Amino acid sequence: MKLCCIPVLMVLLAGCGTASRAVHLDTGHSNAIVFTPRSGAESVTLDDDEFERTMAKLARDARSSSRPQEAARRLFEMSARSGAYTYEFSSRRIIPLAPNSQMQGASTEAEVELTRAYLRWCERTGKSGDCLRLLTEGHTLDGDGRFALSMALAKGAVLNEMLEAFKDLTDPHAMVAAVLWTWTTYMVLITVPEPLSKGIAAVMTATLISYVGIDTFWNLIVGFRHLMEEAERATTFSALREAGERYGKIMGSNAARAFAMLAITAIGNTAPGLAKQVPKLPGAMHAAAQAETQMGLRLGAVGEVETVTLSAERLSLSLAPGAVAMAADARGSRRFSQAARNAAYEKSQDATGQAHCEYCDEELTREPGKPQSYEADHRKPYSKGGPSSEENLAPSCRSCNREKGAQELDTDWVPPKNR
């Protein structure tokens, strides 16, 4: 990318962070709850000492692989779509290759020199050879390897913090490589247009937004798309470093630490297993508050998020009803309060004190189980967004309430008295 284009990129990212977006919570039992995130969210603060202690502890339970890229693909179920893929910049699509196929073409002189520069960089980090396991599928850095190296360069000080945290391991660089490939593979998966993430990727997405806020998350996605383009076009290590450092400024140290912490927790785990660990992570209390203000989600129920769909203007979560925070569902409980039920019954009484069904004018009785038994019905069905408020309560007989069900009044169902 030319230097003159950098301000344009930064304006784009700033606009991405300030645009008004909606969160759609689909519980499967009603129309999606539309939630507007509160502005001003900041990444949960994790200081370097706390981060290093946590990473060291998590590393004891994580198992690094000699082929971390392949392990990351399995973690996010990318192997089912084939292990190899390429990225088409014109359409911004990930294109799977046939199983066991390899990218064709001999390595160019620039690719060879870039690979040599990477190996020299590894030596400066204290590990000779392929320290980040970027060459396990080829002799030179391919597209994925460039993305991963750019991400390593973007981490800056956080990369050194991880090496310090893993110093007691037999091979600290192997664990860094596992975290890096988990992070990079997740970003490739979530960055495609209108991506759908499920399983462990869905849990990671919801948790990451809780830690960094929805605006920062969107900036990370847009920024990574530009990073992929720059990494693919880079012909020198210096160009790759500059691209990584620009992305590092967008990300910031707190988001980088949160991402690394989630990545190492996810390694070798399952979606329920990761969700179980989230409340135990540093900063979880602050993240729980942001989960409610940013997504209308209870962080403790993050494991009930089944899928996450991200488009240019909205975030959609498919989840169990119990995962929705009280703040997201302004309708509150499905049941009317006893005070509202009594008030509606009294309003339906005629001059003689006899209550009547709003839909058929039949006399109501307080004796349960009879066709004329008094029941409180949602004029606008609760399953279609109707609140459990006194204004939406229709005094109804049992027969009309059962017949109307969840149908829209006067549109799908006409009251007997109006037929």
QUIQUI-V802127 format. One record per run of one state. SS is the DSSP state (h for helix, s for strand, l for the rest). FROM is the first residue (numbers start at 1). TO is the last residue. If there is no record, write none. Layout:
BEGIN
ss:from:to
SS:FROM:TO
SS:FROM:TO
END
This chain:
BEGIN
ss:from:to
l:1:2
h:3:18
l:19:21
s:22:26
l:27:32
s:33:36
l:37:47
h:48:59
l:60:67
h:68:75
l:76:78
h:79:81
l:82:84
s:85:88
l:89:92
s:93:96
l:97:108
h:109:124
l:125:142
h:143:155
l:156:156
h:157:165
l:166:171
h:172:191
l:192:194
s:195:198
l:199:199
h:200:212
l:213:213
h:214:233
l:234:236
h:237:266
l:267:270
h:271:278
l:279:283
h:284:295
l:296:296
s:297:297
l:298:298
h:299:304
s:305:310
l:311:313
s:314:319
l:320:320
h:321:323
s:324:324
l:325:337
h:338:347
l:348:348
s:349:349
l:350:354
s:355:356
l:357:362
s:363:363
l:364:364
s:365:365
l:366:372
s:373:378
l:379:381
h:382:384
l:385:389
h:390:392
s:393:397
h:398:404
l:405:408
s:409:409
l:410:412
s:413:413
l:414:415
h:416:418
l:419:419
END
